């Protein structure tokens, strides 16, 4: 079977939007019933519970280790190093194979700027 074309709305309802919906349910579960929140956000209750009890993926675990290294380097050099220098430090000194765009993205998430 062919998947066919998707419109933007279908694409928006996957991935990041799903995670945001699950986080919204988690935030408001003390105020409203979970079943009602799931129906309003158009997600299934079982998928919410599956997301709630999932174990972190290998990529998430790698990102957490990388975030720790990035923060250590950033603090060691008192915020002078930007993503380019931190990327070079990770590659040359710590011998980690990492992409510069990944370092940039993680630093943006942490709001670290040189």
C-alpha positions as CSV (number, residue, x, y, z in Angstrom):
1,X,0.0,0.0,0.0
2,X,1.1,3.5,-0.7
3,X,1.0,6.1,2.0
4,X,-0.2,8.8,-0.3
5,X,0.2,12.5,0.3
6,X,-0.4,14.2,3.6
7,X,-1.5,17.6,4.3
8,X,0.2,19.9,6.8
9,X,-2.5,19.3,9.4
10,X,-1.9,15.6,9.5
11,X,1.9,16.1,9.8
12,X,1.4,18.7,12.6
13,X,-0.7,16.2,14.6
14,X,2.3,13.8,14.9
15,X,5.6,14.0,16.7
16,X,6.0,17.2,18.7
17,X,2.3,18.0,18.9
18,X,1.7,14.5,20.4
19,X,4.3,15.1,23.0
20,X,2.8,18.5,23.9
21,X,-0.6,16.9,24.2
22,X,0.7,14.2,26.6
23,X,2.4,16.9,28.7
24,X,-0.8,18.9,28.8
25,X,-2.7,15.9,30.1
26,X,0.0,15.3,32.7
27,X,-0.1,18.9,33.8
28,X,-3.9,19.1,34.2
29,X,-4.7,15.6,35.4
30,X,-5.2,16.8,39.0
31,X,-7.9,19.3,37.9
32,X,-9.8,17.3,35.2
33,X,-10.4,13.6,34.5
34,X,-7.8,12.1,32.3
35,X,-10.4,10.5,30.0
36,X,-12.0,13.9,29.4
37,X,-8.6,15.6,28.7
38,X,-7.7,12.9,26.2
39,X,-10.9,13.2,24.4
40,X,-10.6,17.0,24.1
41,X,-7.0,16.7,22.8
42,X,-8.0,13.9,20.5
43,X,-5.5,11.3,21.8
44,X,-6.3,7.9,23.1
45,X,-6.1,7.2,26.8
46,X,-4.0,4.1,26.2
47,X,-1.4,6.0,24.2
48,X,-1.2,8.6,27.0
49,X,-0.5,5.9,29.6
50,X,2.0,4.2,27.2
51,X,3.8,7.5,26.9
52,X,3.7,8.1,30.6
53,X,5.3,4.7,31.4
54,X,7.8,4.6,28.6
55,X,11.5,4.2,29.1
56,X,13.8,6.7,27.6
57,X,15.2,5.9,24.2
58,X,18.9,5.5,23.5
59,X,18.9,8.9,21.8
60,X,17.4,10.6,24.9
61,X,20.0,8.9,27.1
62,X,22.8,10.0,24.8
63,X,21.4,13.5,24.8
64,X,21.4,13.6,28.6
65,X,25.1,12.6,28.7
66,X,25.9,15.1,26.0
67,X,24.0,17.9,27.9
68,X,26.0,17.1,31.0
69,X,29.3,17.4,29.0
70,X,28.1,20.6,27.3
71,X,27.1,22.3,30.6
72,X,30.4,21.2,32.2
73,X,32.4,22.7,29.3
74,X,30.3,25.9,29.3
75,X,30.8,26.4,33.1
76,X,34.5,25.5,32.9
77,X,35.1,28.4,30.4
78,X,32.6,30.7,32.2
79,X,30.2,31.0,29.3
80,X,32.8,32.2,26.8
81,X,32.5,29.1,24.5
82,X,29.7,29.0,22.0
83,X,28.4,26.0,20.2
84,X,31.3,25.9,17.7
85,X,34.0,25.8,20.3
86,X,32.1,23.4,22.5
87,X,31.7,21.1,19.4
88,X,35.4,21.3,18.7
89,X,36.2,20.6,22.4
90,X,33.9,17.5,22.4
91,X,35.5,16.2,19.2
92,X,39.1,16.8,20.0
93,X,39.5,16.6,23.7
94,X,36.6,14.2,24.7
95,X,36.8,12.2,21.4
96,X,33.0,12.2,21.0
97,X,31.5,11.9,17.6
98,X,28.8,14.5,17.6
99,X,27.3,16.8,15.0
100,X,27.6,20.6,15.4
101,X,23.9,21.0,14.7
102,X,23.1,18.7,17.6
103,X,25.3,20.7,19.9
104,X,23.6,23.9,18.7
105,X,20.1,22.4,19.2
106,X,20.9,21.2,22.8
107,X,22.5,24.5,23.7
108,X,19.4,26.3,22.5
109,X,17.2,24.0,24.6
110,X,19.3,24.9,27.6
111,X,19.3,28.6,26.6
112,X,23.2,28.6,26.8
113,X,24.7,31.5,24.8
114,X,28.3,32.7,24.7
